[in-house]
Amino acid sequence: VRRDHEPYVASGPQVNTQNHGQTNRFEGYGSIQRAPLQNPQNSRKSGRQVIQTLDCPDAFSGLLPHPSECTKFLQCDHGRAHVMDCGPGTVFNPSTTVCDWPYNVPGCG
């Protein structure tokens, strides 16, 4: 049961960050790099936008912060980035890999 004083979880499909009993983290996978393509284009698949100019680390599945917007995050699926939105009034907290209140996320308050 969600209470109004608790942060929202990401809007859209529910995100499962558990993998074989361990939470997916992005430490050790390097930074997100922009990798422009010859003919970059966006496509829609399952209601989520796939941005082909953002990369996740190869074969990585988990959550990463969006490189320029605190209210968004990347849901990586085997190296493919899906841009997701946090709920109203929240920002992505890379320390906990959930959407959180802005005052809990340095640089996004």
C-alpha positions in Angstrom: 0.0 0.0 0.0 1.5 3.3 -1.1 1.3 6.2 1.4 1.4 9.8 0.1 4.5 10.5 2.2 6.5 7.7 0.5 8.4 8.3 -2.8 6.8 6.9 -5.9 8.3 4.0 -7.8 8.9 4.5 -11.5 5.9 5.0 -13.7 5.1 2.6 -16.4 5.8 -1.2 -16.1 7.1 -2.4 -12.8 10.8 -2.8 -12.7 12.3 -5.9 -11.1 15.9 -5.1 -9.9 16.5 -8.5 -8.4 18.6 -11.1 -10.3 19.4 -14.4 -8.7 18.9 -12.9 -5.2 21.3 -10.0 -5.8 20.3 -6.4 -6.6 21.6 -5.2 -9.9 24.1 -2.3 -9.4 26.0 -0.3 -11.9 29.3 0.0 -10.0 32.2 -1.3 -12.0 30.4 -1.0 -15.3 31.9 2.4 -16.3 30.0 5.5 -17.2 27.1 5.9 -19.7 28.5 7.0 -23.0 26.8 8.7 -25.9 27.3 6.6 -29.0 25.9 8.4 -32.0 24.9 6.1 -34.9 25.1 6.8 -38.6 21.4 7.2 -38.7 20.2 7.6 -35.1 16.5 7.0 -34.7 14.0 6.3 -31.9 11.7 3.4 -31.9 8.7 2.4 -29.7 8.5 -1.1 -28.3 6.1 -2.3 -25.6 5.2 1.3 -24.7 8.9 2.1 -23.8 11.1 4.4 -25.8 14.4 2.8 -27.0 17.0 5.5 -27.5 19.7 4.2 -29.8 22.1 7.0 -28.9 22.4 6.0 -25.2 24.4 2.9 -24.3 24.3 0.6 -21.3 27.3 -1.5 -20.6 27.5 -4.6 -22.8 25.2 -7.4 -21.6 24.3 -5.4 -18.5 20.7 -5.6 -17.1 19.7 -3.2 -14.4 19.0 0.4 -13.7 21.3 3.4 -14.4 20.9 7.2 -14.0 20.0 9.2 -17.1 23.0 11.2 -18.1 21.3 14.6 -18.1 17.8 14.4 -16.5 17.3 13.6 -12.8 13.6 12.6 -13.3 14.5 9.8 -15.8 16.6 6.7 -15.6 17.8 3.9 -17.9 16.4 0.4 -17.6 19.1 -1.7 -19.3 18.2 -5.0 -20.8 21.2 -6.9 -22.0 23.0 -3.7 -23.0 19.9 -2.0 -24.6 18.8 1.3 -22.9 15.1 2.0 -22.2 14.4 5.5 -20.9 12.0 5.5 -18.0 10.4 8.3 -16.0 10.1 8.6 -12.3 6.8 9.4 -10.7 5.6 13.0 -10.2 7.9 15.0 -7.8 10.6 12.3 -7.6 14.1 11.8 -9.1 16.2 8.7 -9.7 18.5 7.9 -6.8 21.6 6.0 -8.1 22.6 5.0 -4.6 19.4 3.0 -4.1 18.3 2.5 -7.7 14.8 3.8 -7.0 12.9 7.0 -7.6 13.2 9.1 -4.4 12.5 12.6 -3.1 14.8 15.2 -4.6 16.3 16.2 -1.2 17.7 12.7 -0.9 19.6 12.9 -4.1 22.7 15.2 -4.2 22.7 17.4 -7.3 19.0 16.9 -8.0 17.4 18.8 -5.2 
